[in-house]
């Protein structure tokens, strides 16, 4: 009886132990992170698998933010890691590191950021974004943000501002070449910098001039996501038709006057901005040739974009098989090139802040007109 009782107790205990272990395993399975959306049993067809937010994921996967093969994300592949200065915006991991969303110190990328990352879901869908209340711009401006605005304004603000140009050319003779000067690149896709206008001070501001501030569109269009579908990144044009009669965003125009001297107000304001940008680039080239005595050639496909043409043969100078970067900048040409690049670096400048873009172009053209002997009245431009 004692043995039987002992066996019974042992069996009972074993049963309890087995049940407890089974329950624990079940709970562990329930808490486990499942890396793929798979049904519990098959056979099955992929189309039958229900994936939450599948359309949003599909849209994102086809967007520029997810294109891992693009230069914006593959530039560092041979190096094996992304430079800390670039990682904030060229990797979701770097973005979270910079803002301290991964538990590290905010305001700096202090870890090694591996290549292969993109602007992933966690860049914009992170609960920690609610804790980010401000973003600092290259000009030194500290701008308040809410939620996902932090992602957009962090990565579309550019890398430099007019204050950097002012510092570089301070106290230097305006029209004398200086081999120590180097092109200052505002960077790319600078939508946030354009949007904040003179308030954000992204451009080189000429003394004595006032600049339009942040562009306030009629409500409810008040944020990046008001116009851009957040996953495809495409502009949702249909809401524009509520107020604008146009065939595309590029065709929208409110101004009744011509800014580029053409007198044509039947085209979108983008046309005026691009025409003045073309005029400015031509004047930069004329200035480097006629005033500085050192012709420059612009090539937008390779950094640093402005290259030397010492013999004036319209071909970029080469040394050791590499193009020679332009190193005959004067303070006047350097600030002109910076403003031109800033305006043209934002393909949506006509929507983000057309007035600020036109002001920067006009003032820069006017600055170059004097040494070139060009009459601004004959150009018939408007600021």
C-alpha positions in Angstrom: 0.0 0.0 0.0 2.8 2.3 0.8 4.5 1.5 -2.5 1.2 1.9 -4.3 0.5 5.2 -2.6 4.1 6.4 -3.4 3.6 5.4 -7.0 0.3 7.1 -7.1 1.8 10.2 -5.7 4.7 10.1 -8.1 2.4 9.5 -11.1 0.2 12.3 -9.9 3.2 14.6 -9.4 4.5 13.7 -12.8 1.1 14.5 -14.3 1.2 17.9 -12.5 4.7 18.5 -13.6 3.9 17.6 -17.2 0.9 19.8 -17.3 2.8 22.7 -15.8 5.6 22.3 -18.4 3.1 22.1 -21.2 1.3 25.2 -20.0 4.6 27.1 -19.8 5.6 26.0 -23.3 2.3 27.1 -24.6 2.7 30.5 -23.0 6.2 30.8 -24.4 5.0 30.1 -27.9 2.3 32.7 -27.5 4.9 35.3 -26.5 7.4 34.4 -29.2 7.9 36.7 -32.1 6.9 35.0 -35.3 9.2 36.4 -38.1 6.8 35.4 -41.0 3.1 35.4 -41.5 2.4 31.7 -41.8 -0.8 29.7 -41.1 -0.7 27.0 -38.4 -1.1 24.2 -41.0 -1.0 23.7 -44.7 -1.3 23.2 -47.6 -2.1 26.8 -48.3 -1.9 29.5 -51.0 0.1 32.7 -50.2 -2.9 34.8 -51.3 -4.9 33.3 -48.5 -2.6 34.5 -45.8 -4.0 37.5 -44.1 -1.3 40.2 -43.4 -2.2 43.2 -41.3 -1.5 46.5 -43.2 -0.4 44.5 -46.3 -1.3 47.4 -48.6 0.8 49.9 -46.6 3.7 47.4 -46.6 3.4 46.9 -50.3 3.3 50.6 -51.0 6.4 51.2 -48.8 8.3 48.4 -50.3 7.9 49.9 -53.8 8.9 53.4 -52.6 12.2 55.2 -52.7 12.4 54.8 -48.9 12.7 51.1 -49.2 15.0 50.9 -52.2 18.1 49.4 -50.7 19.9 49.3 -54.0 19.7 53.1 -54.4 22.8 55.3 -54.0 21.2 56.8 -50.8 21.4 53.4 -49.1 24.2 51.5 -50.9 26.8 54.2 -51.0 28.7 52.7 -48.0 28.4 49.0 -49.0 32.1 48.6 -49.8 33.0 50.2 -46.4 30.8 47.8 -44.4 29.4 50.5 -42.2 27.6 53.9 -42.7 29.4 57.0 -41.6 28.0 58.3 -38.3 27.4 61.7 -40.0 25.2 60.1 -42.6 23.6 57.3 -40.7 20.8 59.3 -39.2 19.0 59.6 -42.4 20.4 56.8 -44.5 19.3 54.0 -42.1 16.4 53.4 -39.8 18.9 52.0 -37.3 20.9 55.3 -37.5 17.8 57.4 -37.1 16.8 55.6 -33.9 20.3 55.9 -32.6 20.5 59.6 -33.2 17.2 60.3 -31.5 17.9 57.9 -28.6 15.0 55.7 -29.5 17.2 52.7 -29.0 18.1 53.6 -25.5 21.4 55.4 -26.4 22.2 59.0 -25.9 20.1 61.3 -28.1 21.7 63.8 -30.4 24.5 61.7 -31.6 25.1 58.4 -33.5 27.4 56.6 -31.2 27.2 53.1 -32.5 28.4 51.3 -35.6 25.6 51.3 -38.2 25.6 48.4 -40.5 25.0 48.8 -44.2 21.8 47.4 -45.8 19.3 49.5 -43.9 16.7 51.8 -45.3 14.0 54.2 -44.1 12.2 51.3 -42.4 8.8 51.1 -40.6 10.5 51.9 -37.3 11.7 55.2 -38.6 8.2 56.6 -38.6 6.1 54.1 -36.6 8.0 54.3 -33.3 6.2 55.2 -30.1 9.2 57.2 -29.0 8.6 59.8 -31.7 6.0 61.2 -29.4 8.8 62.2 -27.0 10.7 64.2 -29.6 9.5 67.8 -29.2 12.1 69.7 -31.4 14.5 69.3 -34.2 17.6 71.4 -34.8 18.3 72.7 -38.3 21.8 73.4 -39.8 21.1 77.2 -39.4 20.9 76.6 -35.6 17.1 77.0 -35.6 15.4 74.8 -33.1 11.9 74.0 -34.5 9.1 72.4 -32.6 7.7 69.1 -34.0 4.9 66.6 -33.2 5.0 62.9 -33.9 6.1 61.7 -37.3 7.1 65.3 -38.2 10.3 64.5 -36.4 11.2 62.0 -39.1 10.5 64.2 -42.0 12.1 67.3 -40.7 15.2 65.5 -39.4 16.0 64.0 -42.8 14.9 66.7 -45.2 16.6 69.7 -43.6 19.9 69.5 -45.5 23.4 69.4 -44.0 24.5 73.0 -44.2 23.0 76.5 -44.3 23.8 80.1 -45.3 25.5 80.7 -42.0 28.2 78.2 -43.0 28.8 80.1 -46.2 29.0 83.4 -44.3 31.5 82.0 -41.9 33.6 80.6 -44.8 33.8 83.9 -46.7 33.9 86.3 -43.8 36.3 89.2 -44.3 37.5 87.9 -47.7 37.7 90.2 -50.8 34.4 89.6 -52.6 35.8 89.0 -56.1 39.2 87.5 -55.4 39.7 83.8 -55.9 40.8 81.9 -52.8 42.2 78.3 -53.2 41.2 77.6 -49.6 37.5 77.9 -50.4 35.5 74.8 -51.2 32.0 74.3 -52.4 29.6 74.0 -49.5 26.9 71.5 -50.4 23.4 72.0 -48.8 22.7 68.3 -49.6 19.7 66.8 -51.2 15.9 66.6 -51.1 15.9 69.7 -48.8 12.1 70.0 -48.6 12.0 70.9 -44.9 14.6 73.6 -45.4 12.6 75.2 -48.3 9.3 74.9 -46.3 10.6 76.9 -43.3 11.9 79.7 -45.6 13.6 82.7 -44.1 12.6 81.5 -40.7 14.7 78.3 -41.2 17.5 80.4 -42.8 18.7 77.6 -45.0 19.8 79.9 -47.8 22.5 82.5 -47.9 20.7 85.7 -47.0 22.0 88.9 -48.5 22.4 91.9 -46.2 19.5 94.3 -46.2 17.0 91.8 -47.6 13.9 90.3 -46.0 12.9 86.8 -46.7 9.5 85.1 -46.6 9.1 82.8 -43.6 7.5 79.4 -43.3 5.0 78.6 -46.0 1.6 78.3 -44.5 -0.8 76.5 -46.9 -4.5 76.9 -46.5 -5.8 74.4 -44.0 -6.2 71.4 -43.7 -3.0 71.1 -45.7 -0.5 71.8 -43.0 2.0 68.9 -42.8 4.1 66.6 -45.1 1.5 63.9 -44.9 -1.2 66.4 -45.9 0.2 66.1 -49.5 2.4 63.0 -49.6 0.9 59.6 -49.1 3.3 58.4 -46.3 4.0 55.0 -47.8 4.2 55.6 -51.6 5.5 59.1 -51.0 3.5 60.2 -54.0 1.6 63.5 -54.0 -2.1 63.0 -53.6 -3.2 65.5 -56.2 -7.0 65.1 -56.0 -7.4 67.3 -52.9 -5.6 70.1 -54.7 -8.4 70.3 -57.2 -10.7 71.6 -54.5 -9.1 75.0 -55.0 -6.6 74.7 -57.9 -7.5 74.3 -61.6 -4.5 72.4 -62.9 -3.6 69.2 -64.6 -0.7 68.4 -62.2 1.0 69.9 -59.1 3.6 71.4 -61.4 0.9 73.4 -63.2 -0.4 75.1 -60.1 -0.1 78.9 -60.0 -1.6 81.6 -57.9 0.6 84.6 -58.8 -0.8 86.8 -61.5 2.6 88.3 -62.4 5.6 86.7 -64.2 8.8 86.4 -62.2 11.1 85.2 -64.9 10.6 88.0 -67.4 8.7 85.9 -69.9 5.3 87.4 -69.2 3.7 84.0 -69.4 1.3 83.4 -66.5 -0.4 80.4 -68.1 2.2 78.0 -66.7 2.8 76.8 -63.1 5.0 78.8 -60.8 7.5 76.0 -61.1 8.3 77.3 -64.6 9.3 80.7 -63.2 11.5 79.1 -60.6 13.3 76.8 -63.0 13.8 79.6 -65.6 15.4 81.8 -63.0 17.5 78.9 -61.7 18.8 78.4 -65.3 19.6 82.1 -65.6 21.5 82.0 -62.3 23.6 79.0 -63.4 24.5 80.7 -66.7 25.5 83.8 -64.7 27.7 81.7 -62.3 29.5 80.2 -65.3 29.9 83.6 -66.9 31.2 85.1 -63.7 33.8 82.3 -63.1 35.0 82.8 -66.7 34.9 86.6 -67.2 35.5 87.9 -63.6 37.3 85.2 -61.7 39.2 84.1 -64.8 38.8 80.4 -63.9 35.9 78.7 -65.8 33.7 76.2 -63.9 31.7 73.2 -65.2 28.8 71.8 -63.3 28.1 68.0 -63.4 25.2 67.0 -61.2 26.1 63.3 -61.4 29.2 63.4 -59.3 30.4 65.1 -56.1 31.4 67.9 -55.6 29.5 68.9 -58.7 31.5 71.9 -59.7 34.8 71.1 -61.5 37.7 73.0 -63.0 38.1 73.8 -66.7 41.4 75.8 -66.6 41.9 75.9 -70.3 38.3 76.8 -71.1 37.8 73.9 -73.5 34.4 73.0 -72.0 35.8 69.7 -70.7 36.4 68.9 -67.0 40.1 68.9 -66.1 41.4 65.4 -65.1 44.3 64.5 -62.8 45.4 60.9 -62.2 42.2 59.8 -63.9 40.0 61.8 -61.6 38.0 65.0 -62.2 39.5 68.1 -60.7 37.2 69.8 -58.2 36.8 73.5 -58.7 39.1 75.5 -56.4 38.9 79.0 -57.7 35.9 80.2 -55.7 35.4 83.8 -54.8 33.1 84.7 -51.9 30.6 86.0 -54.5 30.6 82.9 -56.6 30.6 80.5 -53.6 27.4 82.0 -52.1 25.8 82.1 -55.5 26.5 78.4 -56.1 25.2 77.5 -52.7 21.9 79.3 -53.2 21.5 77.8 -56.7 22.1 74.3 -55.4 19.8 74.7 -52.4 16.9 75.8 -54.6 17.4 73.1 -57.2 18.1 70.4 -54.6 14.4 70.5 -53.7 12.3 69.3 -56.7 9.2 70.4 -54.9 10.3 73.9 -54.2 7.3 75.3 -56.1 4.9 73.7 -53.6 7.0 73.8 -50.4 7.8 77.6 -50.6 7.8 79.2 -54.0 8.2 82.7 -52.7 11.4 81.9 -50.7 12.9 80.1 -53.7 12.2 83.0 -56.0 13.7 85.5 -53.5 16.9 83.6 -53.1 17.3 83.3 -56.9 16.5 87.0 -57.5 18.9 88.3 -54.9 21.7 86.0 -56.1 21.2 87.0 -59.7 21.2 90.7 -58.7 24.5 90.1 -56.8 26.2 88.7 -59.9 24.7 91.2 -62.3 27.0 94.1 -61.1 30.4 92.6 -61.8 29.0 91.1 -65.1 27.6 94.5 -66.2 24.1 93.1 -66.6 21.1 95.5 -66.3 18.6 93.9 -63.9 15.8 96.0 -65.5 16.5 94.5 -68.9 16.1 91.0 -67.3 12.6 92.1 -66.2 12.6 89.7 -63.2 10.5 90.1 -60.2 11.4 89.3 -56.6 
